[in-house]
Amino acid sequence: MGLLKRFEQSLEKAFEEPFTRIFKGRVHPLEIGRRVLRTMDDERVLGVNETLAPNRFLVRLSPEDFRHLEGFLGTLGKEMEGLVIDYANRRDYHLASRPRLRFARDEALGVGEFRVEACFEEGTTPGEGSAERAPDAALPTGGDRGVLRILSGDRAGTAVHIQGSRVRIGRAEENDVVLPDPRVSRFHAEIEKGPRGFVLRDLGSTNGTMIGGRRIRERLLENGDIISMGGVRMEFILE
């Protein structure tokens, strides 16, 4: 299934009103989604070892469209941030930090018109300040829980329940999940619980974070994913 089709189905589940009724005759989320993805392609920067894509997006709407959609923009923004993450994973783009998307009124635009602007914003690293955190109100309130089952290393056989909105993993004692392996960085990675589920994010580790043998920067976790950090293998379980 294509990314935009999954995005549309996710929106249909998120909105209580009929999807077609909300956006009939207005700017459609799929049009915005396509423009955001095209902007990622157009604005990407080719590096020596990776391709960096923009992680901050501003969608400008006409005043009338903004008023009509104002009550839905929070949910729409979060769903589009998930679309950006999925697209970055598929295209092997690196995002400097979790993407953020917001909406603004633009008096110069007419009904049905919109513009997408993108830029790069660096995330903070441990020791330099706390990473940007999504508002608590945006966190899911359902019963989904994440568990890390450690498969190898000194803590093999241990099951770690992911508590709170963010869990940091690494060799340093300050982490929520401590992995005493010399190949694991002091602050190696983090898992953030967001509206679409649990997102694993590498924090600039030396040896990288792998899922299924492939190095990742940021990835929406799925039940049964095998995560490797240094010499430690873990299984992510969604309860």
C-alpha positions as CSV (number, residue, x, y, z in Angstrom):
1,M,0.0,0.0,0.0
2,G,1.3,3.5,-0.9
3,L,2.3,6.0,1.8
4,L,-0.4,8.5,0.7
5,K,-3.1,5.8,0.8
6,R,-2.1,4.8,4.3
7,F,-2.0,8.5,5.2
8,E,-5.6,8.9,4.0
9,Q,-6.8,5.8,5.9
10,S,-5.1,7.1,9.1
11,L,-6.9,10.5,8.7
12,E,-10.3,8.7,8.2
13,K,-9.7,7.0,11.6
14,A,-8.5,10.2,13.3
15,F,-11.5,12.4,12.4
16,E,-14.9,11.8,13.9
17,E,-16.8,13.5,11.1
18,P,-17.0,12.0,7.6
19,F,-13.7,12.7,5.9
20,T,-15.3,14.0,2.6
21,R,-17.6,16.3,4.5
22,I,-14.8,18.1,6.3
23,F,-12.7,18.9,3.3
24,K,-15.3,19.1,0.5
25,G,-14.6,22.1,-1.6
26,R,-11.5,23.0,0.5
27,V,-7.8,22.4,0.4
28,H,-7.5,18.6,0.7
29,P,-5.0,17.0,3.0
30,L,-3.7,14.6,0.3
31,E,-2.8,17.7,-1.9
32,I,-0.9,19.1,1.1
33,G,0.7,15.8,1.7
34,R,1.9,15.4,-1.9
35,R,3.3,19.0,-1.8
36,V,5.2,18.3,1.5
37,L,6.8,15.2,0.1
38,R,7.7,17.0,-3.1
39,T,9.2,19.8,-1.1
40,M,11.3,17.2,0.8
41,D,12.7,15.9,-2.5
42,D,13.3,19.4,-3.9
43,E,15.0,20.8,-0.7
44,R,17.1,17.8,0.2
45,V,20.8,18.2,0.6
46,L,23.2,15.6,-0.6
47,G,26.1,14.9,1.8
48,V,29.1,12.5,1.7
49,N,27.4,9.7,3.6
50,E,23.8,10.7,3.8
51,T,21.0,12.8,2.3
52,L,19.6,15.4,4.7
53,A,15.9,16.4,4.2
54,P,14.1,19.4,5.8
55,N,12.4,18.7,9.1
56,R,10.4,21.9,9.6
57,F,7.3,22.7,7.5
58,L,5.0,25.7,7.3
59,V,1.7,25.3,5.4
60,R,0.1,28.6,4.5
61,L,-3.7,28.6,4.0
62,S,-6.2,31.3,2.9
63,P,-8.0,32.9,5.9
64,E,-11.2,31.2,4.9
65,D,-9.7,27.7,4.7
66,F,-7.8,28.3,7.9
67,R,-11.0,29.2,9.8
68,H,-12.9,26.2,8.3
69,L,-10.1,23.7,9.2
70,E,-8.9,25.3,12.5
71,G,-10.4,22.7,14.7
72,F,-8.7,19.9,12.8
73,L,-5.3,21.4,12.2
74,G,-3.6,19.8,15.3
75,T,-4.6,16.3,14.3
76,L,-3.8,17.0,10.6
77,G,-0.3,18.3,11.5
78,K,0.5,15.2,13.6
79,E,-0.6,12.8,10.9
80,M,1.5,14.7,8.4
81,E,4.5,14.5,10.6
82,G,4.1,10.8,10.6
83,L,3.9,10.8,6.8
84,V,7.2,12.7,6.7
85,I,8.9,10.1,8.9
86,D,7.6,7.3,6.8
87,Y,8.7,9.0,3.6
88,A,12.2,9.7,5.0
89,N,12.6,6.0,6.0
90,R,11.5,4.9,2.5
91,R,13.8,7.3,0.7
92,D,16.7,6.8,3.2
93,Y,16.6,10.6,4.1
94,H,18.1,11.7,7.3
95,L,16.1,14.1,9.5
96,A,18.1,16.2,12.0
97,S,15.3,15.8,14.6
98,R,11.6,14.8,14.7
99,P,9.7,16.7,12.0
100,R,7.3,19.5,12.9
101,L,4.6,20.9,10.8
102,R,2.4,23.9,11.5
103,F,-0.3,26.0,9.7
104,A,-0.6,29.7,9.2
105,R,-3.1,32.2,7.7
106,D,-1.9,34.0,4.5
107,E,-4.1,37.0,3.4
108,A,-2.6,36.8,-0.1
109,L,-4.1,33.3,-0.7
110,G,-7.6,32.6,-2.1
111,V,-9.9,29.7,-1.1
112,G,-8.3,26.4,-2.1
113,E,-4.8,27.9,-2.5
114,F,-1.9,26.9,-0.2
115,R,1.9,27.1,0.0
116,V,4.4,24.9,1.7
117,E,7.7,26.2,3.1
118,A,10.4,24.0,4.5
119,C,13.6,24.5,6.4
120,F,16.2,22.6,8.4
121,E,16.5,22.8,12.1
122,E,19.1,20.9,14.1
123,G,18.0,18.9,17.2
124,T,19.8,19.1,20.5
125,T,21.9,16.3,21.8
126,P,22.3,15.0,25.4
127,G,24.6,17.2,27.4
128,E,23.7,20.3,25.2
129,G,20.1,20.5,26.4
130,S,16.9,18.5,26.2
131,A,15.6,17.4,22.9
132,E,12.4,19.0,21.6
133,R,9.4,17.1,23.2
134,A,6.0,16.9,21.8
135,P,3.2,18.3,24.0
136,D,1.8,15.8,26.4
137,A,-1.7,16.5,25.0
138,A,-0.6,15.0,21.7
139,L,0.3,11.6,23.3
140,P,-2.0,8.7,22.8
141,T,-4.2,7.8,25.7
142,G,-4.9,4.2,24.6
143,G,-3.6,1.1,26.2
144,D,-0.8,0.4,23.8
145,R,2.5,-0.3,25.7
146,G,5.9,-0.9,24.3
147,V,8.4,-3.5,25.6
148,L,12.1,-4.0,24.8
149,R,13.1,-7.6,25.2
150,I,16.9,-7.8,25.4
151,L,18.2,-10.8,23.4
152,S,22.0,-10.6,23.8
153,G,24.7,-9.0,25.9
154,D,25.0,-8.7,29.7
155,R,21.3,-8.0,30.1
156,A,20.0,-10.8,27.9
157,G,16.6,-12.1,29.0
158,T,15.6,-8.8,30.5
159,A,12.3,-7.2,29.5
160,V,12.1,-3.4,29.8
161,H,8.7,-1.7,29.7
162,I,8.7,1.7,28.0
163,Q,7.4,4.2,30.5
164,G,6.4,7.8,29.8
165,S,6.7,9.7,26.6
166,R,10.4,9.3,26.0
167,V,13.0,6.6,26.9
168,R,16.7,7.1,26.3
169,I,19.0,4.1,25.7
170,G,22.8,4.0,26.0
171,R,25.9,3.1,28.0
172,A,25.8,6.0,30.4
173,E,24.0,5.5,33.8
174,E,21.8,8.5,33.1
175,N,19.9,6.6,30.5
176,D,16.5,5.0,31.2
177,V,17.8,1.8,29.6
178,V,21.5,1.2,30.3
179,L,23.4,-1.2,28.0
180,P,26.9,-1.9,29.4
181,D,28.5,-2.6,26.0
182,P,31.6,-0.7,24.8
183,R,30.3,-0.6,21.3
184,V,27.1,1.3,22.5
185,S,27.5,5.1,22.7
186,R,26.9,6.8,26.0
187,F,23.7,8.3,24.7
188,H,22.9,6.0,21.8
189,A,19.2,6.3,20.9
190,E,15.8,7.1,22.2
191,I,12.2,5.8,21.8
192,E,9.4,8.4,21.8
193,K,5.7,7.6,22.2
194,G,3.7,9.7,19.8
195,P,0.3,9.9,18.1
196,R,1.3,7.2,15.5
197,G,3.1,4.9,17.9
198,F,6.6,4.4,19.1
199,V,9.4,6.1,17.1
200,L,13.0,4.9,17.5
201,R,15.6,7.7,16.9
202,D,19.4,7.4,16.7
203,L,21.2,10.2,18.7
204,G,24.3,10.4,16.5
205,S,25.8,7.2,17.9
206,T,29.2,6.0,16.7
207,N,28.3,2.6,15.6
208,G,24.7,3.3,14.5
209,T,21.3,1.9,15.3
210,M,20.1,-1.0,13.1
211,I,16.7,-2.6,12.5
212,G,16.7,-5.8,10.6
213,G,20.3,-5.3,9.6
214,R,19.7,-1.8,8.1
215,R,21.1,1.4,9.7
216,I,18.3,3.9,10.5
217,R,18.1,7.5,11.7
218,E,14.5,7.5,12.7
219,R,11.9,4.8,12.3
220,L,8.3,4.1,13.4
221,L,8.6,0.8,15.3
222,E,6.5,-2.2,14.4
223,N,5.7,-5.2,16.6
224,G,8.6,-7.8,16.3
225,D,11.2,-5.3,15.1
226,I,14.8,-6.5,15.9
227,I,16.9,-3.6,17.0
228,S,20.7,-3.8,17.2
229,M,23.0,-1.3,19.1
230,G,26.6,-2.3,19.3
231,G,26.7,-6.0,20.3
232,V,23.2,-5.8,21.8
233,R,20.1,-7.1,20.1
234,M,16.6,-6.3,21.3
235,E,13.1,-7.1,20.2
236,F,10.4,-4.5,20.2
237,I,7.0,-5.8,21.4
238,L,3.8,-3.9,21.2
239,E,1.3,-4.9,23.8
